[in-house]
Amino acid sequence: MLKVERLTKRFGSLIAVDNLSFTVPKGQMVGIIGRSGAGKSTLLRMLNRLVEPSGGRILHEDALGHEVDICALRGRDLCRWRQQCAMVFQQFNLVARLDVLTNVLMGRLSYQPTVRSLLKLFTPQERAFAVMTLDRVEMAPFILQRCDTLSGGQQQRVAIARALVQEPGILLADEPIASLDPRSAARVMDILRTINREDGITVICNLHTLDTARAYCERLIGLRMGAIVFDGPPAALDRARIEEIYGGEGEEEVDENLTSTTLAGGRTARIVAS
């Protein structure tokens, strides 16, 4: 279980994340939604400790049932947390000149002694694990292909495989489909949902489209100006709550079964009318 208590991040006078508190049970798939600048990416990066909180606590229940204060971790303990709490980024963060298999094996570096890590020496078992993981994300045929020759959707699947070989308990995905075409986006989201359901991995995913968030996530957390304004199941996300999250900008067209809401920036949210 992951517990966030009064988590805050300030950049000078700007409050990017404002006093957030919520709990994520093990194995849940959570979507974080909100306008650009709402604090979604900052929140995920604080959970992974890529960004240091200005205040509050992040607590995680370990295998023995003990609560660990993630904000207090340093050195090797912090590396172990980042290994357990894997991150997938919008821009993939792959090494373009290296092949697919080597990129995925980078996810095993934290398991290696320092010398073996520097020399990129991986065991046959680790290589087999990486190939098996690539097969799960439908990328096994490309194991020897350079990553800079792949499409965006293929690169994101490689990035997910790299995260999976870390053997994480939590997977954070920061706008994983923002730069992908609809077909590639659907394949990536299908993979994330399968990982969540089959492996029991907790998935916390920033998403910029409401239809995707409603379709794939069992719980949605809506942020506005760094604060939580909605936390609940997708079915509870009605028009009034969408306006609260996105500021009520745009025109609404309502038919008998479906609401189409044009939001700021020209995005369209499709929600089932309740």
CORGI-V386579 format. One line per field, one symbol per residue. burial: + if it has 24 or more other ideal C-beta (glycine too) atoms within 12 Angstrom, else -. Layout:
BEGIN
burial=???
END
This chain:
BEGIN
burial=-+++--+++------+++++++-+-+-++++++++--+++++++++++++++++-+++++-------+-++-+-------++++++++++-+++----+++++++++++++----------+---+--+++-++-++-+--++-+-+--+-+++++++++++++++++++++++++++-+---++-++++++++++--+-+++++++++++++++++++++++++++++++--+--+++-++++++-----+------+-+-++--+++++---
END
